[in-house]
């Protein structure tokens, strides 16, 4: 009976660990059924303008999203998952697949974002600073990283919660980008 008492917590830990790994795998593949869809899908991006970050231009606004299919990516130097996504964003930029508009979100130190981009590279066509989450709120952001596909008319067509991986790109984002470009 005593042996069972010692074994039971280990068994519970193994079961919980299994389901946690399964859930992480689903999220990394963009398949999680627990992710909340955005109520802003198929709605025009709310008007905004945001300043640039140090050394990276004048910033950008909602008007910059009209006329071409774009990918809007919210990140922060404090965000561990953003770092795992970043090399893939650099590949997208290097292959010139789609303009990526960056939102440096909730930095406590205004120099943190520019330092992070200097260290890891800048995949963004334009980049802005959103320390008080005004732009993030207009997109309905719940955490970082999050990315949004915006069509030629400035309408949000898709929300990617979590890092963009090769699997998410191939199965979801790239086919949708090609479809939106035809419209």
C-alpha positions in Angstrom: 0.0 0.0 0.0 2.9 2.4 0.8 4.5 1.8 -2.5 1.2 2.7 -4.3 1.2 6.0 -2.3 4.6 6.9 -3.7 3.8 5.7 -7.2 0.5 7.7 -7.6 2.0 11.2 -7.8 4.5 10.0 -10.4 1.7 8.5 -12.5 -0.3 11.7 -12.3 2.8 13.7 -13.3 3.4 11.5 -16.3 -0.2 11.8 -17.5 -0.2 15.6 -17.1 3.1 15.8 -18.9 1.9 13.8 -21.8 -1.1 16.0 -22.3 1.0 19.2 -22.0 3.4 17.9 -24.7 0.5 17.0 -26.9 -1.0 20.5 -26.5 2.3 22.2 -27.3 2.7 20.1 -30.4 -0.8 21.1 -31.6 -0.1 24.8 -30.9 3.2 24.7 -32.8 1.4 23.2 -35.8 -1.4 25.8 -35.6 -4.0 23.1 -34.8 -5.0 23.9 -31.2 -8.8 23.8 -30.8 -8.4 25.9 -27.6 -7.1 29.0 -29.4 -9.7 31.8 -29.5 -10.4 33.1 -32.9 -10.4 36.9 -33.3 -13.7 38.7 -33.6 -11.9 41.1 -35.9 -11.4 38.6 -38.8 -13.0 40.0 -42.0 -13.1 43.5 -40.5 -11.1 46.5 -41.6 -8.1 47.4 -39.5 -9.1 50.3 -37.1 -7.3 53.5 -38.0 -4.0 54.1 -36.2 -0.6 55.6 -36.6 2.4 54.7 -34.4 5.9 56.1 -34.1 9.0 54.3 -35.2 11.5 52.7 -32.9 15.0 54.2 -32.5 17.0 53.9 -35.7 14.3 52.2 -37.7 12.3 54.8 -39.5 9.3 56.9 -38.9 6.9 54.2 -37.9 3.7 53.2 -39.8 -0.1 53.2 -39.6 -3.2 51.5 -40.9 -3.0 53.4 -44.2 0.3 51.5 -45.0 -1.6 48.2 -45.1 -3.8 49.2 -48.1 -2.8 48.1 -51.6 -1.0 44.8 -50.9 -1.3 41.7 -48.9 0.7 42.1 -45.7 1.7 40.3 -42.6 1.6 42.2 -39.3 3.7 40.7 -36.6 3.6 41.8 -32.9 6.8 41.0 -31.0 8.8 42.1 -28.0 12.4 41.7 -27.0 11.1 40.2 -23.7 9.2 37.5 -25.6 10.9 34.1 -25.6 8.6 32.6 -28.3 9.3 35.7 -30.5 12.9 34.7 -30.5 12.1 31.2 -31.7 9.9 32.6 -34.5 12.4 35.3 -35.6 14.7 33.2 -37.8 11.7 32.1 -39.9 10.6 35.7 -40.3 14.1 36.5 -41.5 13.8 33.7 -44.2 10.4 35.2 -45.3 12.1 38.6 -45.7 15.2 37.2 -47.5 12.9 35.4 -50.0 10.8 38.5 -50.4 7.6 36.5 -49.9 5.4 39.2 -48.3 6.0 42.6 -46.6 6.1 42.1 -42.8 5.1 45.1 -40.7 6.4 44.9 -37.2 4.9 46.2 -33.9 7.4 46.4 -31.1 4.9 45.7 -28.2 5.1 46.8 -24.6 8.8 47.4 -24.3 9.7 48.9 -20.9 13.0 50.2 -22.2 12.7 52.1 -25.6 16.2 50.9 -26.6 15.4 47.2 -26.0 13.6 46.6 -29.3 16.3 48.3 -31.4 19.0 46.3 -29.6 17.2 43.1 -30.2 16.8 43.8 -33.9 20.5 44.8 -34.1 21.4 41.4 -32.6 19.0 39.1 -34.5 18.3 41.1 -37.7 15.3 43.1 -38.9 12.7 41.2 -41.0 10.3 44.2 -41.1 9.4 46.4 -44.0 8.2 49.0 -41.5 8.3 48.9 -37.8 6.5 50.9 -35.1 6.5 51.2 -31.3 3.4 50.3 -29.2 4.4 50.7 -25.6 0.8 51.3 -24.3 -0.8 48.5 -26.4 -3.0 50.9 -28.4 -2.3 49.2 -31.7 -2.3 45.8 -30.1 -5.8 46.4 -28.8 -7.0 47.5 -32.3 -5.9 44.1 -33.6 -7.3 42.2 -30.6 -3.9 40.8 -29.4 -3.9 38.5 -26.5 -0.2 37.8 -26.3 3.1 37.7 -28.2 3.9 36.7 -30.8 0.8 37.1 -32.8 0.6 37.8 -36.6 -2.2 38.9 -38.8 -2.7 38.6 -42.6 -4.2 41.8 -44.0 -5.7 41.8 -47.5 -5.2 44.6 -50.1 -8.2 46.5 -48.8 -6.8 46.6 -45.2 -9.1 43.9 -43.9 -7.8 41.4 -41.3 -8.2 38.0 -42.9 -6.3 35.6 -40.5 -4.8 35.6 -37.0 -1.9 33.4 -36.1 -1.6 33.0 -32.3 1.9 31.9 -31.3 5.1 31.6 -33.4 5.0 31.1 -37.1 6.8 27.8 -37.9 7.6 26.2 -41.2 4.5 23.9 -40.7 2.2 26.8 -40.0 3.6 28.7 -43.0 3.3 25.8 -45.5 -0.1 24.5 -44.3 -1.9 27.8 -43.5 -0.3 31.1 -44.2 1.4 30.7 -47.6 -1.8 29.1 -49.3 -3.9 31.9 -47.8 -1.5 34.6 -49.0 -1.6 33.2 -52.5 -5.4 33.2 -52.4 -5.6 36.8 -51.1 -3.3 38.0 -53.8 -5.7 36.7 -56.4 -8.6 38.7 -55.0 
